[in-house]
Amino acid sequence: MDSIVNKLTEIEDAATAIVRHAEDQKEVLNREYDEKKKAFDKELDAKTTARLNAIRADLEKKTSQILESQSDSSTELIRSLHKEYDEKHTEYAREILRRITEV
């Protein structure tokens, strides 16, 4: 009878050791999972930040080009209007005077 009790005690001790080992392994796996998750999040954040910076830089470059183009167009239009005025201001003044005195 003592040998059966001793054997059952050994089995229970072995089972307890197996459960303890499984719990330890679970903790190790949880830590590894957390570390991998943090590394993934960090890498994803870095990639996202880099992509956003690239998009922002491209947008700023395109905006700058558009503004420069519009500025050049405006400058050319103003230059053209000044030239037309210089060439035709007398003619415009006569036309204004004619319209004013016309009854």
C-alpha positions as CSV (number, residue, x, y, z in Angstrom):
1,M,0.0,0.0,0.0
2,D,2.9,2.4,0.8
3,S,4.4,1.7,-2.6
4,I,1.1,2.8,-4.3
5,V,0.9,5.9,-2.2
6,N,4.6,6.6,-2.9
7,K,4.0,6.1,-6.6
8,L,0.9,8.4,-6.6
9,T,3.0,11.0,-4.8
10,E,5.7,10.7,-7.4
11,I,3.1,11.1,-10.2
12,E,1.5,14.1,-8.4
13,D,5.0,15.7,-8.0
14,A,5.8,15.0,-11.6
15,A,2.5,16.5,-12.7
16,T,3.1,19.6,-10.5
17,A,6.5,20.0,-12.0
18,I,5.1,19.7,-15.6
19,V,2.4,22.3,-14.8
20,R,5.0,24.6,-13.2
21,H,7.3,24.2,-16.3
22,A,4.3,24.9,-18.6
23,E,3.5,28.1,-16.7
24,D,7.2,29.1,-16.8
25,Q,7.2,28.5,-20.6
26,K,4.0,30.4,-20.9
27,E,5.6,33.4,-19.2
28,V,8.7,33.1,-21.5
29,L,6.4,33.0,-24.6
30,N,4.4,35.9,-23.4
31,R,7.5,38.0,-22.9
32,E,8.8,37.0,-26.4
33,Y,5.4,37.9,-27.9
34,D,5.5,41.3,-26.2
35,E,9.0,42.0,-27.4
36,K,8.2,41.0,-30.9
37,K,5.0,43.1,-30.8
38,K,6.9,46.1,-29.5
39,A,9.6,45.6,-32.2
40,F,6.9,45.3,-34.9
41,D,5.1,48.4,-33.7
42,K,8.3,50.3,-33.6
43,E,9.3,49.3,-37.1
44,L,5.8,50.0,-38.4
45,D,5.9,53.4,-36.7
46,A,9.3,54.2,-38.3
47,K,8.1,53.1,-41.7
48,T,4.9,55.1,-41.4
49,T,6.8,58.2,-40.3
50,A,9.2,57.9,-43.2
51,R,6.4,57.4,-45.7
52,L,4.5,60.4,-44.3
53,N,7.6,62.5,-44.4
54,A,8.2,61.5,-48.0
55,I,4.6,62.4,-48.9
56,R,4.8,65.7,-47.1
57,A,8.1,66.6,-48.8
58,D,6.6,65.7,-52.2
59,L,3.5,67.7,-51.5
60,E,5.6,70.7,-50.4
61,K,7.7,70.4,-53.6
62,K,4.6,70.3,-55.9
63,T,3.0,73.2,-54.0
64,S,6.1,75.2,-54.4
65,Q,6.3,74.4,-58.1
66,I,2.6,75.4,-58.6
67,L,3.1,78.7,-56.7
68,E,6.2,79.5,-58.6
69,S,4.4,78.7,-61.9
70,Q,1.5,80.9,-60.9
71,S,3.8,83.7,-59.8
72,D,5.6,83.5,-63.2
73,S,2.3,83.6,-65.0
74,S,1.1,86.6,-63.0
75,T,4.4,88.4,-63.5
76,E,4.1,87.8,-67.3
77,L,0.5,89.0,-67.3
78,I,1.4,92.2,-65.5
79,R,4.3,92.8,-67.8
80,S,2.0,92.2,-70.8
81,L,-0.6,94.7,-69.4
82,H,2.1,97.3,-68.8
83,K,3.4,96.9,-72.3
84,E,-0.1,97.2,-73.8
85,Y,-0.8,100.3,-71.7
86,D,2.5,101.9,-72.7
87,E,1.7,101.2,-76.4
88,K,-2.0,102.2,-76.3
89,H,-2.6,104.6,-73.4
90,T,-3.2,107.5,-75.7
91,E,-5.8,105.5,-77.6
92,Y,-7.5,104.5,-74.4
93,A,-7.6,108.0,-73.2
94,R,-9.2,109.2,-76.4
95,E,-11.8,106.4,-76.3
96,I,-12.7,107.3,-72.7
97,L,-12.9,111.0,-73.6
98,R,-15.1,110.2,-76.6
99,R,-17.5,108.1,-74.5
100,I,-17.7,110.8,-71.8
101,T,-18.5,113.6,-74.3
102,E,-20.8,111.5,-76.4
103,V,-24.4,112.4,-75.7
